């Protein structure tokens, strides 16, 4: 959803500080932190549904392989 995408884009891609991102989105800092956390979980769920991920010990993706569905087609 847009509200989670915006929070993740500002903090993870644009490398904006959480306080500044919260101000831009009109949220409290704790509200932004919750939104970023939920957004990360949603993104992780979406990725693990379509890809087999190999993670390092800190949870970073080191490799992936796209899964296929029951019909043998790529998801």
C-alpha positions in Angstrom: 0.0 0.0 0.0 1.0 3.6 -0.7 1.5 4.7 2.9 4.0 1.9 3.5 5.7 2.4 0.2 6.2 6.1 0.9 7.7 5.4 4.3 10.1 2.8 2.9 11.1 4.9 -0.1 12.0 7.9 2.1 14.0 5.9 4.7 15.5 3.0 2.8 16.0 4.4 -0.8 16.4 8.1 -0.2 18.2 7.5 3.0 16.2 10.2 4.8 16.4 10.2 8.6 13.3 8.9 10.4 12.5 12.2 12.1 12.6 14.1 8.8 10.6 11.4 7.0 8.0 11.5 9.8 7.7 15.3 9.4 7.3 15.0 5.6 4.6 12.4 6.0 2.8 14.2 8.8 3.5 11.4 11.3 5.0 11.1 14.7 8.5 9.5 14.8 7.0 6.4 16.5 4.2 6.3 13.9 6.8 6.3 11.1 8.8 3.6 12.7 5.7 1.4 12.9 4.9 2.1 9.3 8.4 1.2 8.2 8.4 -2.0 10.2 5.0 -3.1 8.8 6.2 -2.1 5.3 9.3 -4.2 5.6 7.3 -7.2 6.8 4.8 -6.8 3.9 7.7 -6.6 1.4 9.4 -9.6 2.9 6.2 -11.6 2.7 5.7 -10.6 -1.0 9.3 -11.6 -1.8 9.2 -14.9 -0.1 6.0 -15.8 -1.8 7.5 -15.5 -5.3 11.2 -16.2 -4.6 13.4 -18.6 -2.6 15.7 -16.3 -0.8 19.1 -17.0 0.7 19.9 -14.6 3.6 23.0 -13.7 5.5 23.1 -13.7 9.2 21.8 -10.1 9.4 18.8 -10.9 7.2 20.3 -9.4 4.0 19.5 -11.1 0.7 22.6 -12.8 -0.7 20.9 -14.7 -3.6 17.4 -15.6 -4.8 15.7 -18.0 -7.2 12.2 -17.3 -8.6 9.6 -19.9 -7.6 7.2 -21.5 -9.9 3.5 -22.1 -9.1 1.7 -25.5 -9.3 1.3 -25.2 -13.1 5.1 -24.8 -13.5 4.7 -21.2 -14.5 6.8 -18.4 -12.9 4.9 -16.6 -10.1 
